[in-house]
Amino acid sequence: MVEDYDGNTVTLKGGETITAKNLIWAAGVTGSPLPGFPAASMVKGNRFKCNRYGEVEGLDGVYAIGDIAWMPTPKYPNGHPQLANVALSQASNLSRNFRNELKGRPRRAFEYHDKGSMATVGKRKAVVDLPGFSFQGVFAWLTWMFVHLMLILNVKNKLFIFLNWMMSYFANDSTLRLMLKADRKN
């Protein structure tokens, strides 16, 4: 396990060191156990076992949402994917349930409705995976750009981002940075 990196030396747990000019960190999403929380309320990846209202099992008045919450439902028996849309939906549901409790109304169990996923995979290339169908290529890339621009809150920011994208496109400036080293034969 890496404990420190100073730009030249990687220090591992136990004191071993590795000289490295570059360090690539790749890690999954794992929670950190909290002192005082019962082990029975934790599952794989140190996620909190929650009911469909976001309540951590075995703890009164403790809620968890997002990546740290493991909330099985009939559609997601192994818990929900660790995505921002899931966390936002859980937050909205929890907030609505708090308001309902204050007004004496019944709470609503959480149910995630997948709206799909999109990702750019290069210049003029993207993939769009919507419930029921998927597509890729230039049209998917244009769809990705349109959706992301529409999600920007104000017109000024939409304009600046669009202009930035246009300048990058015509200048062939990719935001992807690769460092390739020639294969040297000794």
WOJOLIN-V182350 format. One record per residue. D_LAST is the distance of its C-alpha to the last C-alpha in Angstrom with 2 decimals. Layout:
((D_LAST) (D_LAST))
This chain:
((32.76) (31.60) (34.19) (32.74) (29.99) (30.14) (27.35) (24.77) (25.77) (26.97) (29.82) (30.72) (34.17) (34.59) (32.70) (29.08) (26.67) (23.30) (21.51) (21.04) (21.34) (22.55) (24.95) (26.23) (29.61) (31.03) (34.36) (37.39) (40.88) (42.33) (45.41) (46.02) (48.94) (51.87) (53.95) (57.35) (56.46) (57.34) (54.49) (56.61) (56.20) (52.39) (50.36) (46.70) (44.49) (47.20) (49.24) (53.01) (55.22) (57.68) (60.68) (61.15) (62.67) (59.58) (61.29) (59.05) (60.55) (62.31) (62.59) (65.52) (64.90) (61.08) (59.30) (55.70) (54.27) (50.90) (47.63) (49.26) (52.15) (52.22) (55.28) (55.79) (58.09) (59.17) (56.67) (53.87) (54.59) (51.18) (51.52) (50.68) (47.26) (45.92) (46.44) (48.14) (50.89) (51.84) (52.07) (54.15) (56.47) (56.90) (57.68) (60.22) (61.87) (62.04) (63.54) (66.09) (66.99) (67.58) (69.92) (71.65) (72.25) (73.84) (76.14) (77.00) (75.32) (73.25) (69.47) (67.25) (64.55) (61.06) (59.82) (56.60) (56.77) (53.31) (53.22) (49.79) (46.24) (44.27) (40.68) (38.78) (35.55) (34.54) (36.24) (39.46) (38.69) (40.31) (41.87) (45.44) (46.82) (50.56) (53.06) (53.89) (51.26) (47.76) (46.19) (42.98) (41.67) (43.23) (46.65) (45.22) (43.32) (46.61) (48.43) (45.95) (46.43) (50.20) (50.59) (48.49) (50.44) (53.71) (52.79) (52.43) (55.72) (56.94) (56.99) (55.46) (52.30) (52.16) (52.33) (49.64) (47.23) (47.99) (47.43) (44.14) (43.01) (44.21) (42.38) (39.12) (39.67) (40.40) (37.72) (35.09) (34.40) (33.16) (33.83) (30.78) (27.79) (24.31) (21.17) (18.19) (14.63) (12.33) (9.75) (6.38) (3.79) (0.00))
